[in-house]
Structures are given as C-alpha cells and as structure tokens.
Amino acid sequence: MATTETFWKDLLARLPCLLVARVPGTCAGRVHSHHVATGSGKRSPYGMVRLCHEHHEGSSGLHGMGPKAFVRAYRVPGEREEGLWVWQAEDLATFLRYRVRLP
C-alpha cells in the first residue's frame, strides 16, 4: 500500500496546471510540482501545487516573472503565492466531487 505522501503526489499528477481553466489556452508543457515558498526549512509534499512548464519556469511563469509579478498578472487569491493553495483546493474539490460519496 502506498504512503499518504505517495498518494498525494499521485493525485496531484492527475490534475492539470492550476491556470488551465483560469487562463484558457496559455498552458504549455508537462505539469510540474511547484513548492510554494514558505521559508527555507524542509519542504512538505503537501505544500506543492501543479503548474505546467510555461507557468512554472517559462517567461510567463512563476520563476520566469518572479512571484510578485506572477501573482499580480494572474490575480492569485490573497495577492500572495500561498493563494495558489486556494486554487488547488478548488480544483481538488471539483475533482473529488464526483468520485467521493459523503455521508
């Protein structure tokens, strides 16, 4: 049986870039896992979000533009990189809505 961390990484790998539905037609390349910057300590896999190559490392990406410009350009919730977690939670809720039956 897979660990919870492995399950989490596999689940994220099934989802598209966070911007694919928010800025249609702009995603390019395979999806990468990006660790949202929250200090210099050990990074948790639960702090990762999905970004296609262009939105991760490309000229219109988080590393290409820098976090502040990226957040402004795409109007990330809370006007901070951590707002990417909000978008990821929304996408996961949509993904799981039709797959999980709640009591």
C-alpha positions in Angstrom: 0.0 0.0 0.0 1.3 3.5 -0.9 2.1 6.0 1.7 -0.1 9.0 2.2 2.6 11.2 0.7 2.8 9.0 -2.4 -1.0 9.0 -2.7 -0.9 12.8 -2.6 1.8 13.1 -5.2 0.0 10.7 -7.5 -3.3 12.6 -7.0 -1.6 15.9 -8.0 -0.1 14.2 -11.0 -3.6 13.5 -12.3 -4.6 17.2 -12.3 -3.8 19.8 -14.9 -2.0 23.1 -14.4 -3.7 25.5 -12.0 -4.1 28.1 -14.7 -5.6 25.8 -17.4 -9.2 26.8 -16.5 -8.4 30.3 -15.3 -6.4 31.5 -18.3 -7.5 29.2 -21.2 -5.1 28.5 -24.0 -2.0 29.5 -22.1 -0.7 26.2 -20.7 2.3 24.6 -22.3 4.3 21.5 -21.5 4.0 18.8 -18.9 2.8 19.6 -15.4 5.5 20.2 -12.7 5.1 20.2 -9.0 6.0 23.6 -7.5 6.7 24.0 -3.8 5.0 27.2 -2.7 7.7 29.3 -1.0 7.2 29.4 2.8 10.7 29.8 4.3 13.9 27.8 4.0 13.1 24.8 6.1 12.3 21.3 4.9 9.6 21.4 2.2 6.5 19.2 2.5 4.9 17.5 -0.5 1.6 18.8 0.8 2.9 22.3 0.0 3.2 21.6 -3.7 0.9 22.9 -6.5 0.7 22.0 -10.1 1.9 24.3 -12.8 2.7 23.5 -16.5 6.2 24.2 -17.7 5.3 27.6 -19.1 3.6 28.7 -15.8 6.3 27.2 -13.7 9.6 28.1 -15.5 8.6 29.9 -18.7 8.7 33.6 -19.5 5.1 33.9 -18.2 5.8 31.6 -15.3 6.3 32.0 -11.6 10.1 31.6 -11.8 10.3 33.5 -15.1 8.4 36.5 -14.0 9.1 36.3 -10.3 6.5 35.5 -7.6 5.2 39.1 -7.2 4.7 39.8 -10.9 3.2 36.3 -11.4 0.7 36.9 -8.5 -0.3 40.3 -9.9 -0.6 39.1 -13.5 -2.8 36.1 -12.7 -4.7 37.7 -9.8 -3.9 34.9 -7.4 -6.2 34.8 -4.3 -4.9 36.9 -1.4 -2.4 38.5 -3.7 0.3 36.1 -2.5 1.9 32.9 -3.8 0.2 31.0 -1.0 -3.1 31.8 -2.8 -2.2 29.0 -5.3 -3.2 26.6 -2.5 -6.7 28.1 -2.7 -6.9 27.4 -6.4 -5.6 23.9 -5.8 -8.3 23.3 -3.1 -10.9 24.4 -5.6 -9.6 22.1 -8.2 -9.4 19.1 -5.8 -12.9 19.7 -4.6 -14.1 19.7 -8.3 -12.1 16.5 -9.0 -13.3 14.7 -5.9 -17.0 15.9 -6.0 -17.9 13.2 -8.5 -15.7 10.5 -7.0 -16.4 10.6 -3.3 -19.7 9.9 -1.7 -20.0 11.8 1.7 -22.5 10.6 4.3 
